[in-house]
Amino acid sequence: MIPRKQQSTQDDWIGALRSAYQQPDVARAQALVATAAEQLAEATQGYDVAYGWSGGKDSQGLRLVCEAAGIRECVLVISELEYPAFLGWATDHMPWGCTVEARPLDLAWLLRHPDMLFPRDAATASKWFRLIQHTGQRAYAKRTGIDMLVLGRRRADGNFVGPDGRYRDRAGFERLSPIADWTHEDLLCVLGANRCPLPPCYGWPRGFRVGTGAWPARQWTASPAHGWQEVATIDPTIVDHAAHIGIPGARQAAACAAS
Amino acid sequence: MCGLVALAGAVPPDLARAATEGAAARGPHSNGWATWRVKQGWRLSHAAGRLDGWPAPSSLYPVAIGHSRLATSTARPGDAPDPDEGQPLTLGGLTLAHNGTLQPSELATHHNSELYRGPVDSGRLLNYLALGRDPAALVGQLHAPQALIWARPHVGLYAMRLTGVRVPAHPLYAVDADTYTAVSSAPIPDGHLLDPDTPHLIWSF
């Protein structure tokens, strides 16, 4: 059994993932999706609804549930600080009903907020989430008029989902998590049985623990130097340009990567 | 994923709005229009942000092609993408709007040709088409799914969806009428999804 995301290792995930794709349990996957889709259709009756799609493993599972429930519209929220390889993958695989919201967080912003680099506490990590995801979701809701957003949050990932998998924020906007009770193994079963493609981030260092998102928001690094080292391994051009802009620590990381 | 739109002939305003706004949703970084004028050829405009508004085709502008870009690679990763890197692209009489990614090895011989030398991978497709190569020969040749709209005066306005390896082609919907046509990456009223892997002549001009 794979531990909670924060305690799990890359090896925990890779072994289970391989097994889910090589020995798919189609019947179990169909039952999981059908049950969640039925509950979702019932819970969203009377709402204008869309779902959040990050490209990550949970949102790929959620996508199957939403499509089975007849929900096609979705939103991908990004910043200017995404990995180019992820954006390329997202372009190739994003749902047809996807709207892309880009938040104006770029290197110039990061230069003014060096405390946000590679968050090592929950408060900073949640600030990233608020600045990108929540702000982008609200902008999308305002533009499209939806009154509920369906999310791929799961308790096994340590996500807040609210009682019964739904909650309303202070502005009255409702969020629903129809796969809240799926275990990691349930999710992998659904992904494997449907041969769902996954973004390249899961093959990167600590990929399953870190997941999708902006590169400076990488969590649980041992030190800023560790964060830079991982980013340089993934895409050295990111570090080179950050060094050119003067982001603290980038110049040393670029020099290390070059030596 | 970028958003593509093409308008030709006397497109009703509601249809032009639906086609443009649907395409705009897909590309937040920059946008551009290419409009073709009799005797003057193509005129290009690029700006930051997603598509907003459209040049209504008329006797002056019989064809307009728009593009709303999600930038997957830029010259300076981490900075807001430069609108001048955006699309549509034009070369000689040919104009292209492209949604998709090309691997470095794909159409590589068209990369450093004497034609378009810009920074975006779509330039290789532009070179390919501008050299008069057969678009149908691209079927089954590219790894990622694609959608493209291109036009050349006296040849026509074309659209094509290309299936990738185990990934369906990106969407393009079209409305056919006697006096106008519209194509968009998003569903449009009375529109139909174009069949994949075949070039479609959408409008002659």
Interface residues (C-beta under 8 A of the other chain):
Chain A: I78 E80 L81 P84 L87 G88 A90 T91 D92 H93 M94 W96 C98 T99 V100 E101 A102 P104 D106 L107 A108 L110 R195 P197 D235 T237 I238 H241 A242 I245
Chain B: M1 C2 A25 R26 G27 P28 H29 L70 A71 T72 S73 T74 R76 P77 G78 D79 A80 P81 N99 G100 T101 A144 P145 G164 R166 V167 H170 P171
